Amino acid sequence: MRLNDLISRMLLVNQIRDDFQKCLEGLQRRNFPDAEVSLNKVLELDRLRKDTQTQRDQIQAESNSLSKQIGGLMKEGKREEANAIKEKTSALKGQIKELEEQYNQTEISLKELLYTIPNIPHSSVVAGKSAEDNEVILENGEKPVLHEGKLPHWELIKKYDIIDFDLGSKIAGAGFPVYKGKGARLQRALINFFLDEALAEGYTEVQPPIVVNEDSGYGTGQLPDKEGQMYHAQADNLYLIPTAEVPITNMYRDVILSEEDFPIKNVGYTPCFRREAGSWGAHVRGLNRLHQFDKVEIVQITHPSKSYEVLEDMSLYVQRILQKLELPYRVLRLCGGDTGFTSALTYDMEVYSAAQERWLEVSSVSNFETYQSNRLKLRFRGEDKKSQLAHSLNGSALALPRIVASILENNQTEEGIKMPKVLQSYLGFEMIK
C-alpha cells in the first residue's frame, strides 16, 4: 500500500469521524441503504487498523531492543542467554509478520468499503427517491406548436434518410446508429459549435483517449459503482469511456498544483459508450438512449472556496448554448436519490421535445467537491505551502443525441426541418428537405 493511498483513505475516514451525523444525514437523503451500519463499519475498521499498527510498532520496538543485547552477551560469553533472546526475537518477528498481514487485510477491507460509499450531498440537496422528486429551478423559452402531421424523431430520420438504426444494428447491434448525409453533417456541426463556444469561454481543448485503465475508472468514481454499465476490454483490462470526464479529470491524477493554476478549464469531444443494461420501453426509443453517442464535455479543477460559484457559471454557460439553439429548456436541481454517486450537487438541463411532448435530459453539471480529488490524490499548495484537495466539476456541453432529437422534432414543418440559425454557417444548409 503506497503512502499516498493511506493519506487518501485517511482523509475520508477523518471526514466521517469528525462529521458523523452530517455524513449520516447526507447518505439518508440519498436513500443509501444501511448508511449507519456502513459508516460505523468504516470507523471500526479504522480503529482496528490503528490498533494493529500500534501493536506491531510496540513489538517491533521490543524486538529491536532485544536484538541490540545479543552482540554484547556473545562478547561476554553468555551464549545461552544470547540464544534465548534470539529465540524470543524470532518469535516476535513471527508476531510482527502476522500483524502486518492483518494490517494489510484491514486496510484493503477499509478501502473496498469506502469505494462503495457515495459522496455526501450538499446541504441544498433535498431528500428524494427518484427523478420525480427533483426540483425545477427555472424554465426558459416557449414550447413550439407543431402542425397536425408532426412526427417523433425516429419517424423523421426515416422520412429524410439521415440516421439509420437498422444499418447500425447490422454492423454492431441495437443502439449504434449510422448517421448519413445531412444527419452526419448535423452531428459534425454541433460538435464544432459546442467546441467553439467553449474555446470562446476560455476552455482549453484536449483530445483524450477513449479507453481508460482501472486506476482512472476508480479515480473519478465510475468504478466500482458503474462497472456493469461500462464496456470492458478484458484482455487488456481497459474500459471504453462513458464520458470524457473520466480521461480529462484523470489528467490530474497524482498531481500537486499551485493555487495560481486555478481555474483549470478543459473541454473535449469524444464518443461515449454505455451498455445501458436493463433499459427498454418507449422512453428510450430512437435517439433517447444509445450505446454509443457523441458528447462535448467541460471539466474544471478549482479552489474549494470557488467551486460553487464555478458550478453556477457552468450552469449558465450550458443554458446560453441552449438559448442559441432556440430550444425551450428547464433546469432541475437533483434530489438525493437521483444525484450521481460521486456528485455533491447536480443541475440537470432538459429540453422540451414537442413531438414526444416531454422533457429530455441533455446535460448534467456537477460539483464533486473533494470526492474525486481524494481518490485521484489531486492537490494544490496555497500560500502557506501546505497541500490540500482541490475541487473538481464537470458538465455536458452538450450531449448530442437528445439535442438532435429536439432540433428535428421542434423545427419540423410541412416543407422540411429548419435548422437553428446559429448552426447554418457550420452546416452549409438551412433546411433538411
Secondary structure, DSSP 8 states (H G I E B T S, - for coil): --HHHHHHHHHHHHHHHHTHHHHHHHHHHTT-TTHHHHHHHHHHHHHHHHHHHHHHHHHHHHHHHHHHHHHHHHHTT-HHHHHHHHHHHHHHHHHHHHHHHHHHHHHHHHHHHHHTS-----TT----SSGGG-EEEEEES------TT---HHHHHHHTT-EEHHHHHHHT-TT--EE-THHHHHHHHHHHHHHHHHHHTT-EE----SEE-HHHHHHHT-TTTTGGGS-EETTTTEEE-SSTHHHHHHTTTT-EEEGGG--EEEEEEEEEE---TT--SGGGTGGGS-SEEEEEEEEEEE-GGGHHHHHHHHHHHHHHHHHHTT--EEEEE--TTTS-TT-SEEEEEEEEETTTTEEEEEEEEEE-TTHHHHHHT-EEE-TT--EEE-EEEEEEEEEHHHHHHHHHHHTB-SS-EE--HHHHHHHS-SEE-
